[in-house]
Amino acid sequence: MLSNLSRHAALCNEFVNDPTFLEALTVVLDHTLRDLVFYSVGIIINITLHEEPRAKILETDKVIAKLIDVLKDSNIEDIDLSKVAAKALHNMTQASKDQKNNEYWTNECIKKLEEVLESLGDELDSIMVSLLEFSFHFLGRGFRRRVGRDIVITKANKCCEQRHA
């Protein structure tokens, strides 16, 4: 029910002006129940669609760090939770005309987010390399195609071969 109510700007303003609501929201982001965290992030997405509530959430310096933690903890294992956490973080970057959101993003949060995104990229690279190796070794052809008598190897195969040379 709260997720539906968080779609209305007037109600969002009331929510974010209540310090206990914001504190409870950040506490829930640490919870071990995935669904509870998922729906809480959804509430943050809805609230941050509106300029005034987004500014208020940004003023509480805990939400961005907690969302980065959610993204880090979910990572590849729970891609749906990763996507909603990334969407919420994206919404936090949307500045209004007179607002500078970058003042709310601490260097520590930016560094932590860069590390999480690099780790996510490494995991995705690893998955791609595994798939390419499977294709190359077990199927016998990889992502190759014939052009006349020459075999052209795609960039992905070259990357795979270079990593394991």
N, C-alpha and C positions, 0 to 999 in steps of 0.2 A: 504494500500500500504506500509506503514512504517513497518508493521509487517512482510511483505514478504522481504523487504529490510534488516530487522534486522537479517536475517538468514545468511548473508554474512559477514565474519570476517573483511574484508577490510572496508566495509561500517560502520560496528559497531565501528571500531576504530575511524573513522571520527566523528560519532555521539557522542561518549563519550568524545572526545577531545573538544567538543563545550560545554562550561559551561551553555549556555542558553538551550541547549537540555536537559541536566541533570536536570536543575532547572525546566523546563517545565514538565518533566516526574514526578518529585516528586510532583509538584502542581496538576497534573492530578490525582494522586493517592488519593488525598483528595476530589475529585469531587463527587457529589451526583448521577451523571448518571452512573449506574452500568455498562453498556456496554463500556463506555469510560474507566472506571477503569479496566474492564476485559481485553480489548485489550491492554491497557498500561502495565498491568502485563505480558501479552503474549509477548510484545516487550522486557520486562526485561528478561523473560525466554530465548528468542532467543539470546539476547546480552550476557547473562551470560553463554551461552554454549561455548563461546570463551574465552581463558585465558586472553589475554590482555585487552579486554573491561571489563571483569569481575573485574579485578584488579582495573581498573579506577572507576568503579561504587562503588566498596568497599571503595575506598578512599574518596568518597563523603559520609559522615557519615549519610546522611538523608534517603537513600533508604531502608536500612534494617528496620529502625524504621517505615517508612511509610508502608512497606509490612506487618509488624507485625500488624499495625493498620488496614490494609485491612483484614487480617485474623481475627482479633478480631471483626470487624464490620460485616463481612459476616457470620462468625461462621456457625451454623447449618442451619440457614434460607436460605442461598445461598451456598449450598455445592460445586457447580461448581466454584464459585469465591474463596471459601476457598481452593479448591484443587490447583488452579493455583497459588494462593498466597503462599501456602506451597511449591509448586514446585519451584517457584522463590527463596524462602528462602533456599531451599535445594541446588539449583544451587550456591547460594552465599557461601555455605560451602565447595564447591569443590576447594581444594587448588592445585595449580600447584606445580611442584617439588621445586621451590625456593621461594615460597610464603607462608606466614603464615597468613591464613585468620582470625585466632582467634584474632589477634590484632585489627581487625576492628569491632568485636562484643563486644560492651561495656557491662559491668555488668548490666546496666540498660536495655539494649535490651534483654539480656539473661533472666533477671528476668521477664520482660514483656512477653516474649514468653512463659516462663514456666507457667505464670498465664493464658495466653490465652489457652494453650494446656490443662491445668488442667480444665479450664472451659468447654472446648470442650468435654473432657473426662467425666465430670460430666453430661453434657447434653446427651451424648450418653448412659451413664449408666441409666439415668432417662428414656430415651426412651425404653431401654431394660427392665427395671423393669416394666414399664407400659404395655408393650407387654406381659410379663410373667404373670403379674397380670390378664390381660384380659384373657389370655389363661387358667390360673389356675381357676379363678372364674367363667367366663362365659361359657367356654367350658367344665368345670368340671374335666379336667384331667391334664391340664398343660403339661409340658414336662415330663410326667411319662411314664414308660414302665413296663410291668409285667415280672417278672422273677420268675417262679414257682408260689407260693402263695404270695410272697413278692412283694411290689411295691418299685421300686428303683427310688429315686428322683435325678435328675441331679444336678450338681453343681449350675446351674443357678437358679433352683427352691429353693435350699437351701439358696442361697444369697438373693433371694426375700423374703423368709420366715423370715430370720434373720433380714432384714431391717425393717420389719413390725411386729416384735414380741414385 
